[in-house]
């Protein structure tokens, strides 16, 4: 049974002035409010300079008064939890709490997201309770307990934080419903993409540009050009919840549909091509109201592809793109500790398809030039006999026609792709026009003179089996030591996983989850027979059934699991592929990696 608030106060007064490790005496649960607020102290930091202590604030649902209709579906519950976390973070910031002594003393930290709404462990909403998971630095002077300051933090500030976060009367009801319904609308739009033959949708009026290269906030409306779909590409999708509009509520939204197949985005420099592509790549997740991209949704299985000099590649069949290496070196089971731009981009494409990508997103600015194209003049000078690269131009149609994988390609400097594109979109002063017919006429009247250099058709990719013995999360005396140092760096045991070129990770808590998901996968799902696709699919099913709490290797039910946000299987697979110690075994030639699930197309 939980202790009382008075019991917690008495402990803190008793240990006041003692060594910091005396804080261990407060581990446990305490009822801070007889009406139904409980503080769970799950982990006490061993030092004021160490990672803050892990706490949970739980309030009974009937005490909070949050209406039941706000979380009657998984999507609404996800949105409500995200909103509560944002309110808690704002309340903590405005409460005036801060450093109260040495190290992290007095600091309250909550794992709040950015512009995207993600499933995360920071808040749990059930029919019985709402729970906030947070971290707090227990106050100290040097390494001595500051009991009175800790009493104020735990027994006064945190209950006020819970009241401001969970009590329905302290929340703005209109904002809460608007937030939840906005997220629900985006997921409803996403569910319609497949039946509409689309991989992405950009709603009219969307604000796609960001405030700066260092900020994901929207460009002020006064400086931005609202998105307007060209009439020939305009589609209308239904909204789950009506939204305010001219003349009354709107029950549908119009915008530009990106069809399955090969889509080319062209235009002059600084006219918005890359901004459009970035919106498509980021909107695999829903965005908060006011972001400007609430009307933009993408198929969840789109993968951003780029060149990545120096990355490790392990047993990938890149022969569809690179073959006939000097001295007869095979590329059907290609490995490299220092891949070039072209070989890394080839591997990135094959690995994405192997992991289940339904579409590829490429921007010529981050692609390897010789991988993308060989023009007629270069073909004349350097005979195919001496050129191992089959450019992407030769394979992009096969990716769709044979494997069901669509492509959106930003291209500003090469018209040879006109011949293979299903749709051409030209950006002029940030506004799109469909120029497919014009591009096809240009391709007919100005032939490129290129010869096709593709050999056999690209009909499948070779599946690989990750070997569990090549995953070692130990470091020093710890059997499991995994750290997410930044958004793009995982320390997995003694190995660093560089994710700088995995551009669809949007939150460091996703990075943290990826590191621990790899450890979980190696321990539970890599049996020497499961392919990489099967492993990441098993992880997705595990998350659906068990939630993210179980990612903590030391987790016990009813404990603070750490700060995780859900990644996609594509990002987990990408991280596994970049672990330099990883070893893979190709399956037999009869067993090929499946293409994307038709439901994802």
C-alpha positions as CSV (number, residue, x, y, z in Angstrom):
1,X,0.0,0.0,0.0
2,X,1.3,3.5,-0.7
3,X,2.5,5.6,2.1
4,X,1.0,9.0,3.0
5,X,2.2,12.5,2.1
6,X,3.0,13.0,5.8
7,X,5.2,9.8,5.7
8,X,7.1,11.2,2.7
9,X,7.6,14.6,4.5
10,X,8.8,12.8,7.6
11,X,11.4,10.8,5.7
12,X,12.7,14.0,3.9
13,X,13.0,15.8,7.2
14,X,14.8,12.9,8.8
15,X,17.4,12.7,6.0
16,X,17.9,16.4,5.7
17,X,21.7,17.1,5.6
18,X,22.7,13.5,5.3
19,X,24.7,12.0,2.4
20,X,23.0,12.0,-0.9
21,X,22.5,8.2,-0.9
22,X,20.0,8.7,1.9
23,X,17.5,9.7,-0.7
24,X,17.1,5.9,-1.4
25,X,14.8,5.9,1.6
26,X,12.1,7.6,-0.3
27,X,11.7,5.0,-3.0
28,X,8.2,3.7,-3.2
29,X,4.7,5.1,-3.5
30,X,2.9,7.9,-1.7
31,X,-0.6,9.2,-1.8
32,X,-0.2,13.0,-2.1
33,X,-3.9,13.7,-2.3
34,X,-6.6,11.5,-0.6
35,X,-8.8,12.2,-3.6
36,X,-6.6,10.1,-5.9
37,X,-3.1,11.5,-6.7
38,X,-0.2,9.1,-6.1
39,X,3.5,9.8,-6.5
40,X,5.6,6.8,-7.5
41,X,9.4,7.2,-6.9
42,X,10.8,4.4,-9.1
43,X,14.4,5.3,-9.3
44,X,16.6,7.6,-7.2
45,X,19.7,9.0,-8.7
46,X,22.9,8.1,-6.9
47,X,24.5,11.5,-7.3
48,X,23.2,15.0,-7.9
49,X,25.2,15.1,-11.1
50,X,23.7,11.8,-12.4
51,X,20.6,11.4,-14.6
52,X,17.6,12.7,-12.6
53,X,15.4,10.4,-10.6
54,X,12.4,8.7,-12.3
55,X,9.0,9.6,-11.0
56,X,5.4,8.9,-11.9
57,X,2.3,11.0,-11.0
58,X,-0.9,9.0,-11.3
59,X,-4.4,10.4,-10.9
60,X,-7.6,8.4,-10.9
61,X,-9.6,9.0,-14.1
62,X,-12.8,9.8,-12.3
63,X,-10.9,12.4,-10.2
64,X,-9.3,14.0,-13.3
65,X,-12.7,14.4,-14.9
66,X,-11.4,14.0,-18.5
67,X,-14.4,13.1,-20.7
68,X,-14.4,9.5,-22.0
69,X,-15.1,10.5,-25.6
70,X,-11.6,12.1,-25.8
71,X,-9.9,8.7,-25.9
72,X,-12.5,6.2,-27.2
73,X,-10.1,5.1,-30.0
74,X,-6.4,4.4,-30.1
75,X,-5.7,7.5,-32.2
76,X,-7.7,9.7,-29.9
77,X,-5.9,8.3,-26.8
78,X,-2.5,8.8,-28.5
79,X,-3.5,12.5,-29.2
80,X,-4.8,13.1,-25.7
81,X,-1.7,11.7,-24.1
82,X,0.5,13.9,-26.3
83,X,-1.6,17.0,-25.4
84,X,-1.3,16.2,-21.6
85,X,2.5,15.9,-21.9
86,X,2.7,19.3,-23.6
87,X,0.6,20.8,-20.9
88,X,2.7,19.2,-18.2
89,X,5.9,20.6,-19.8
90,X,4.4,24.1,-20.1
91,X,3.3,23.9,-16.4
92,X,6.7,22.7,-15.3
93,X,8.4,25.5,-17.2
94,X,6.1,28.2,-15.9
95,X,6.1,27.0,-12.3
96,X,9.4,28.7,-11.5
97,X,11.0,25.4,-10.5
98,X,14.7,25.2,-11.4
99,X,18.1,24.5,-10.1
100,X,18.1,24.4,-6.3
101,X,21.6,23.3,-5.4
102,X,24.2,21.1,-7.0
103,X,24.1,19.4,-10.3
104,X,20.6,18.8,-11.5
105,X,19.0,19.7,-8.2
106,X,15.4,20.9,-8.5
107,X,15.2,20.4,-12.3
108,X,11.9,18.8,-13.5
109,X,12.2,17.3,-17.0
110,X,9.4,15.9,-19.1
111,X,9.8,14.1,-22.4
112,X,7.8,16.4,-24.7
113,X,7.7,16.2,-28.4
114,X,8.2,18.7,-31.2
115,X,5.9,19.4,-34.1
116,X,5.1,15.7,-34.6
117,X,2.7,13.6,-32.5
118,X,4.3,10.3,-31.6
119,X,3.4,7.4,-29.4
120,X,5.6,7.9,-26.3
121,X,6.0,6.6,-22.8
122,X,5.8,10.0,-21.1
123,X,2.1,9.7,-20.5
124,X,-0.3,6.8,-20.1
125,X,-4.1,7.2,-20.4
126,X,-6.4,4.3,-19.4
127,X,-10.0,4.0,-18.3
128,X,-8.8,3.9,-14.7
129,X,-6.1,6.5,-14.5
130,X,-3.9,9.1,-16.2
131,X,-0.2,8.9,-15.5
132,X,2.7,11.3,-16.2
133,X,6.2,9.9,-16.3
134,X,8.9,12.5,-15.5
135,X,12.4,13.0,-14.1
136,X,13.4,15.3,-11.3
137,X,16.7,16.2,-9.8
138,X,16.5,15.7,-6.0
139,X,18.0,18.8,-4.3
140,X,21.4,18.7,-2.8
141,X,24.1,21.0,-1.5
142,X,27.3,19.4,-2.7
143,X,26.4,15.8,-2.0
144,X,24.2,16.5,1.0
145,X,20.4,16.1,1.0
146,X,18.4,19.3,1.0
147,X,15.3,17.8,2.6
148,X,13.2,21.0,2.9
149,X,13.8,21.8,-0.8
150,X,12.9,18.2,-1.7
151,X,9.8,18.4,0.4
152,X,8.7,21.5,-1.5
153,X,9.4,19.9,-4.8
154,X,7.8,16.5,-4.2
155,X,4.9,17.4,-1.9
156,X,4.0,20.8,-3.2
157,X,5.2,21.5,-6.8
158,X,4.5,18.1,-8.3
159,X,0.9,18.0,-7.0
160,X,0.3,21.4,-8.5
161,X,1.8,20.2,-11.7
162,X,-0.6,17.2,-11.7
163,X,-3.6,19.4,-11.0
164,X,-2.7,21.7,-13.9
165,X,-2.1,18.8,-16.2
166,X,-4.9,16.3,-15.4
167,X,-7.8,18.2,-13.9
168,X,-10.4,18.8,-16.6
169,X,-11.5,22.1,-15.0
170,X,-7.9,23.4,-15.5
171,X,-7.7,22.5,-19.1
172,X,-9.2,24.4,-22.1
173,X,-11.9,22.1,-23.3
174,X,-12.1,23.6,-26.8
175,X,-8.3,23.3,-27.2
176,X,-8.4,19.7,-26.1
177,X,-11.1,18.6,-28.5
178,X,-9.5,20.7,-31.3
179,X,-6.1,19.0,-30.7
180,X,-7.5,15.5,-30.6
181,X,-9.8,15.9,-33.5
182,X,-7.0,17.5,-35.6
183,X,-4.8,14.4,-35.1
184,X,-7.7,12.1,-35.8
185,X,-8.4,13.9,-39.0
186,X,-4.8,13.4,-40.2
187,X,-4.9,9.7,-39.5
188,X,-8.3,9.5,-41.3
189,X,-6.8,11.2,-44.3
190,X,-3.9,8.8,-44.2
191,X,-6.2,5.8,-44.2
192,X,-7.8,7.0,-47.5
193,X,-4.5,7.3,-49.4
194,X,-4.3,3.7,-50.6
195,X,-7.9,3.5,-52.0
196,X,-7.3,6.8,-53.7
197,X,-4.1,5.5,-55.4
198,X,-2.0,8.0,-53.6
199,X,1.2,7.9,-51.5
200,X,0.9,11.5,-50.2
201,X,-1.6,14.4,-50.0
202,X,-0.9,18.1,-49.5
203,X,-3.9,20.1,-48.5
204,X,-4.7,23.4,-50.0
205,X,-3.7,26.3,-47.6
206,X,-0.9,24.3,-46.0
207,X,2.2,26.2,-44.9
208,X,5.1,24.1,-45.9
209,X,8.2,26.3,-45.3
210,X,9.9,26.3,-41.9
211,X,11.0,29.3,-39.9
212,X,14.7,28.5,-40.6
213,X,17.1,25.7,-41.3
214,X,17.5,25.2,-37.6
215,X,13.8,25.3,-36.7
216,X,10.9,23.1,-37.5
217,X,8.4,25.8,-36.6
218,X,6.3,27.1,-39.5
219,X,7.3,30.2,-41.4
220,X,5.0,33.1,-40.3
221,X,1.9,33.2,-42.4
222,X,2.8,36.8,-43.5
223,X,6.0,35.5,-45.1
224,X,4.8,32.2,-46.5
225,X,2.9,31.3,-49.7
226,X,0.0,28.9,-48.8
227,X,0.0,25.8,-50.9
228,X,-2.5,25.5,-53.7
229,X,-3.0,22.3,-55.7
230,X,-2.9,22.5,-59.5
231,X,-6.4,21.6,-60.8
232,X,-5.3,18.5,-62.6
233,X,-3.9,16.9,-59.5
234,X,-6.5,18.1,-57.1
235,X,-8.4,15.5,-55.1
236,X,-10.9,15.7,-52.3
237,X,-10.7,13.6,-49.2
238,X,-13.2,13.3,-46.3
239,X,-12.5,14.6,-42.8
240,X,-13.4,12.6,-39.7
241,X,-14.3,15.7,-37.8
242,X,-15.6,19.0,-39.3
243,X,-13.3,22.0,-39.2
244,X,-14.0,25.7,-39.4
245,X,-14.1,27.2,-42.9
246,X,-15.5,30.0,-44.9
247,X,-19.3,29.8,-44.8
248,X,-19.3,27.2,-42.0
249,X,-17.9,23.8,-41.1
250,X,-16.0,21.8,-43.7
251,X,-16.4,18.0,-43.8
252,X,-13.8,17.5,-46.6
253,X,-10.4,18.8,-47.7
254,X,-9.0,19.5,-51.1
255,X,-5.4,19.3,-52.1
256,X,-2.8,17.8,-54.3
257,X,-2.5,14.0,-54.5
258,X,0.9,12.4,-55.2
259,X,0.0,9.3,-57.1
260,X,1.7,5.9,-57.0
261,X,4.3,5.5,-59.6
262,X,7.2,7.8,-60.5
263,X,6.7,11.5,-59.6
264,X,9.3,14.1,-60.7
265,X,9.4,17.5,-58.8
266,X,11.2,20.1,-60.9
267,X,11.8,23.8,-60.9
268,X,14.4,26.5,-60.4
269,X,16.5,26.8,-57.3
270,X,14.8,28.3,-54.2
271,X,11.3,27.8,-55.7
272,X,10.2,25.2,-53.0
273,X,11.1,21.7,-54.4
274,X,13.0,20.5,-51.4
275,X,10.5,22.1,-49.0
276,X,7.7,20.1,-50.6
277,X,9.7,16.9,-50.4
278,X,10.6,17.6,-46.7
279,X,6.9,18.0,-45.9
280,X,6.2,14.6,-47.5
281,X,9.0,12.9,-45.7
282,X,8.0,14.4,-42.3
283,X,4.3,13.9,-42.6
284,X,4.6,10.1,-42.1
285,X,3.6,11.3,-38.6
286,X,0.7,13.6,-37.7
287,X,1.5,17.2,-36.7
288,X,0.1,19.5,-34.0
289,X,-2.5,22.2,-34.7
290,X,-0.8,25.4,-35.9
291,X,2.1,23.6,-37.5
292,X,0.9,24.4,-41.0
293,X,1.2,20.8,-42.2
294,X,-2.0,19.5,-40.5
295,X,-3.4,18.9,-44.0
296,X,-0.4,17.0,-45.2
297,X,-0.2,13.2,-44.9
298,X,2.1,10.5,-46.3
299,X,2.1,6.8,-46.5
300,X,3.8,5.5,-43.4
301,X,6.2,3.4,-45.4
302,X,7.9,6.1,-47.4
303,X,11.7,6.1,-47.0
304,X,14.1,9.0,-47.7
305,X,17.1,7.9,-49.6
306,X,20.5,9.6,-50.0
307,X,24.1,8.9,-50.6
308,X,26.1,8.1,-47.5
309,X,29.8,8.1,-48.0
310,X,31.7,5.9,-45.5
311,X,28.8,3.8,-44.2
312,X,29.1,0.1,-43.5
313,X,27.3,-2.3,-45.8
314,X,26.8,-5.9,-45.0
315,X,25.9,-8.7,-47.5
316,X,23.6,-6.6,-49.6
317,X,22.8,-7.6,-53.2
318,X,23.3,-4.3,-55.1
319,X,23.9,-6.0,-58.4
320,X,20.8,-4.4,-59.9
321,X,22.6,-1.1,-59.7
322,X,26.3,-1.9,-59.5
323,X,27.8,-5.0,-61.1
324,X,30.8,-6.0,-63.2
325,X,33.4,-4.6,-60.8
326,X,37.1,-4.7,-61.8
327,X,38.8,-8.1,-61.2
328,X,35.4,-9.8,-61.2
329,X,34.4,-8.9,-57.7
330,X,30.7,-9.9,-57.1
331,X,28.2,-7.4,-55.8
332,X,25.5,-10.0,-55.1
333,X,26.7,-10.2,-51.5
334,X,28.4,-6.8,-51.2
335,X,30.1,-5.8,-48.0
336,X,32.2,-2.7,-47.3
337,X,33.4,-0.8,-44.2
338,X,33.7,2.4,-46.2
339,X,31.1,2.5,-49.0
340,X,31.3,5.2,-51.7
341,X,28.5,7.6,-52.5
342,X,27.1,5.4,-55.3
343,X,27.4,2.0,-53.5
344,X,26.0,3.5,-50.3
345,X,23.0,4.9,-52.2
346,X,22.4,1.6,-54.0
347,X,22.6,-0.2,-50.6
348,X,20.2,2.3,-49.0
349,X,17.6,1.6,-51.7
350,X,17.9,-2.2,-51.6
351,X,17.8,-2.2,-47.8
352,X,14.7,0.1,-47.7
353,X,12.8,-2.2,-50.1
354,X,14.0,-5.2,-48.1
355,X,12.6,-3.7,-44.9
356,X,9.2,-2.9,-46.5
357,X,9.3,0.6,-48.0
358,X,6.4,1.3,-50.2
359,X,8.0,4.4,-51.7
360,X,11.3,6.2,-52.0
361,X,12.0,9.9,-51.6
362,X,15.1,11.4,-53.2
363,X,16.5,14.9,-53.6
364,X,19.2,15.3,-56.2
365,X,21.1,17.6,-53.8
366,X,21.9,14.7,-51.5
367,X,22.3,12.0,-54.2
368,X,25.4,10.6,-55.8
369,X,25.6,12.2,-59.3
370,X,27.1,9.1,-61.1
371,X,24.5,6.9,-59.5
372,X,21.6,9.0,-60.8
373,X,22.5,9.3,-64.5
374,X,25.0,8.7,-67.3
375,X,24.2,10.9,-70.2
376,X,24.8,10.1,-73.9
377,X,28.1,11.8,-74.1
378,X,29.6,10.0,-71.1
379,X,28.2,6.7,-72.5
380,X,30.1,7.4,-75.7
381,X,33.4,8.1,-73.9
382,X,33.2,5.5,-71.2
383,X,31.9,2.2,-72.6
384,X,29.4,0.2,-70.5
385,X,32.0,-2.5,-70.4
386,X,34.1,-0.3,-68.1
387,X,31.2,1.2,-66.1
388,X,29.8,-1.0,-63.3
389,X,27.0,1.4,-62.3
390,X,23.5,1.1,-63.8
391,X,22.0,4.5,-62.9
392,X,18.8,4.9,-61.0
393,X,17.2,6.3,-64.1
394,X,17.3,2.7,-65.6
395,X,15.7,1.1,-62.5
396,X,13.1,3.6,-61.2
397,X,10.3,2.3,-63.4
398,X,11.1,-1.3,-62.5
399,X,11.0,-0.5,-58.9
400,X,7.3,0.4,-59.3
401,X,6.3,-2.0,-62.1
402,X,8.0,-5.0,-60.6
403,X,8.2,-4.3,-56.9
404,X,5.3,-1.9,-56.3
405,X,7.7,0.8,-54.9
406,X,6.9,4.3,-55.9
407,X,9.4,7.2,-56.2
408,X,9.2,10.9,-55.6
409,X,12.3,12.6,-57.0
410,X,13.3,16.2,-56.7
411,X,15.4,17.1,-59.8
412,X,16.5,20.5,-61.0
413,X,19.3,19.7,-63.4
414,X,18.5,16.7,-65.6
415,X,15.6,16.3,-68.0
416,X,16.4,12.7,-68.9
417,X,14.0,11.6,-66.1
418,X,11.1,13.1,-68.1
419,X,11.0,9.8,-70.1
420,X,10.3,7.6,-67.1
421,X,8.0,9.9,-65.0
422,X,4.3,9.3,-64.6
423,X,3.8,12.7,-63.2
424,X,5.9,15.9,-63.5
425,X,5.2,18.7,-61.0
426,X,6.9,22.1,-61.6
427,X,7.3,24.5,-58.6
428,X,7.2,28.2,-59.6
429,X,7.5,30.7,-56.8
430,X,6.5,28.0,-54.3
431,X,3.3,27.0,-56.2
432,X,3.0,23.7,-58.1
433,X,1.9,23.2,-61.6
434,X,1.4,19.9,-63.4
435,X,3.7,19.8,-66.4
436,X,3.6,16.1,-67.3
437,X,2.4,16.6,-70.9
438,X,4.8,19.4,-71.5
439,X,7.7,17.3,-70.2
440,X,6.7,14.4,-72.4
441,X,6.6,16.6,-75.5
442,X,10.1,18.0,-74.6
443,X,11.4,14.4,-74.2
444,X,10.0,13.5,-77.6
445,X,11.3,16.6,-79.4
446,X,14.7,16.6,-77.7
447,X,15.8,12.9,-77.4
448,X,18.5,12.4,-74.8
449,X,20.4,10.0,-77.1
450,X,21.0,7.7,-74.2
451,X,21.2,4.0,-74.6
452,X,19.6,1.7,-72.1
453,X,22.4,0.0,-70.0
454,X,20.3,-2.2,-67.8
455,X,20.9,-5.9,-68.0
456,X,18.4,-8.3,-66.4
457,X,15.3,-6.8,-64.8
458,X,15.1,-5.7,-61.2
459,X,12.4,-8.0,-60.0
460,X,13.3,-8.8,-56.3
461,X,15.8,-8.1,-53.6
462,X,17.6,-10.7,-51.6
463,X,16.5,-11.1,-48.0
464,X,19.1,-11.3,-45.3
465,X,19.1,-12.9,-41.8
466,X,20.7,-10.9,-39.0
467,X,22.9,-13.0,-36.8
468,X,22.1,-12.4,-33.1
469,X,25.7,-13.2,-32.0
470,X,26.9,-10.1,-33.7
471,X,24.9,-7.8,-31.4
472,X,26.7,-7.0,-28.1
473,X,25.2,-4.3,-25.9
474,X,27.6,-4.7,-23.1
475,X,30.1,-2.0,-22.0
476,X,32.5,-2.2,-19.1
477,X,30.8,-4.0,-16.2
478,X,27.3,-3.5,-17.6
479,X,25.6,-6.2,-19.7
480,X,23.4,-3.7,-21.4
481,X,24.6,-0.1,-22.0
482,X,22.8,1.8,-24.7
483,X,22.7,5.5,-25.0
484,X,21.1,8.0,-27.4
485,X,23.6,10.8,-27.3
486,X,21.9,12.9,-30.0
487,X,19.1,12.6,-32.5
488,X,21.5,10.8,-34.9
489,X,23.9,8.9,-32.7
490,X,23.4,5.7,-30.7
491,X,26.1,4.1,-28.5
492,X,25.2,0.5,-28.6
493,X,27.6,-1.2,-26.1
494,X,31.0,-0.2,-27.4
495,X,29.8,0.5,-31.0
496,X,28.5,3.8,-32.4
497,X,25.6,3.8,-34.8
498,X,25.7,6.9,-37.0
499,X,22.2,7.9,-38.1
500,X,22.9,11.3,-39.6
501,X,21.7,10.1,-43.0
502,X,18.5,8.5,-41.6
503,X,16.6,11.7,-42.0
504,X,13.1,10.6,-40.9
505,X,14.0,10.3,-37.2
506,X,12.4,13.3,-35.6
507,X,12.9,12.9,-31.9
508,X,15.8,11.8,-29.7
509,X,13.4,9.6,-27.8
510,X,12.9,7.6,-31.1
511,X,16.6,7.2,-31.3
512,X,16.7,5.9,-27.7
513,X,13.9,3.5,-28.6
514,X,15.7,2.3,-31.7
515,X,18.8,1.4,-29.6
516,X,16.8,-0.7,-27.1
517,X,14.6,-2.1,-29.9
518,X,17.7,-3.6,-31.5
519,X,18.7,-5.2,-28.2
520,X,15.2,-6.6,-27.8
521,X,15.2,-7.9,-31.3
522,X,18.5,-9.6,-30.9
523,X,17.4,-11.3,-27.7
524,X,13.9,-12.3,-28.8
525,X,13.3,-12.3,-32.5
526,X,16.7,-13.2,-34.2
527,X,16.7,-17.0,-34.2
528,X,19.0,-17.6,-37.1
529,X,16.0,-18.1,-39.4
530,X,14.0,-14.8,-39.3
531,X,14.9,-12.3,-42.0
532,X,15.5,-8.6,-41.2
533,X,12.0,-7.8,-42.5
534,X,10.5,-10.5,-40.3
535,X,12.4,-9.2,-37.3
536,X,11.2,-5.6,-37.7
537,X,7.6,-6.8,-38.4
538,X,7.8,-8.8,-35.1
539,X,8.9,-5.7,-33.3
540,X,6.0,-3.7,-34.7
541,X,3.6,-6.4,-33.5
542,X,5.3,-6.5,-30.1
543,X,4.8,-2.7,-29.8
544,X,1.2,-2.9,-30.7
545,X,0.6,-5.6,-28.1
546,X,2.9,-4.6,-25.3
547,X,3.5,-0.9,-25.8
548,X,6.9,0.8,-25.5
549,X,7.3,0.3,-21.8
550,X,8.9,-3.2,-22.4
551,X,11.8,-1.7,-24.3
552,X,13.5,-0.9,-21.0
553,X,15.8,-4.0,-20.5
554,X,15.4,-3.6,-16.7
555,X,11.7,-2.8,-16.9
556,X,9.2,-4.2,-14.4
557,X,5.4,-3.6,-14.7
558,X,4.3,-0.5,-12.9
559,X,7.7,1.2,-13.1
560,X,9.0,4.2,-15.0
561,X,10.3,2.7,-18.3
562,X,12.4,5.5,-19.5
563,X,11.8,8.0,-22.2
564,X,10.8,6.4,-25.5
565,X,9.0,7.5,-28.6
566,X,7.9,5.0,-31.2
567,X,10.1,4.6,-34.3
568,X,9.1,2.9,-37.5
569,X,10.4,-0.5,-38.4
570,X,12.2,1.2,-41.3
571,X,14.3,3.3,-39.0
572,X,15.1,0.3,-36.8
573,X,16.2,-1.7,-39.8
574,X,18.3,1.2,-41.0
575,X,20.1,1.4,-37.6
576,X,20.7,-2.4,-37.6
577,X,22.2,-2.0,-41.1
578,X,24.6,0.7,-39.8
579,X,25.8,-1.2,-36.8
580,X,29.4,-1.9,-37.8
581,X,29.5,-5.2,-35.9
582,X,26.4,-6.6,-37.5
583,X,26.7,-9.8,-39.5
584,X,24.1,-11.0,-42.0
585,X,23.5,-14.2,-43.9
586,X,21.7,-14.1,-47.2
587,X,18.8,-16.4,-47.7
588,X,18.7,-18.8,-50.7
589,X,18.0,-17.5,-54.1
590,X,14.4,-18.9,-53.9
591,X,13.6,-16.9,-50.8
592,X,13.4,-13.2,-51.7
593,X,12.4,-10.3,-49.6
594,X,8.7,-9.5,-50.2
595,X,7.7,-6.1,-51.6
596,X,5.6,-3.7,-49.6
597,X,2.2,-4.9,-48.2
598,X,-0.4,-3.9,-50.8
599,X,-2.2,-2.1,-47.9
600,X,0.8,0.2,-47.6
601,X,0.9,1.2,-51.3
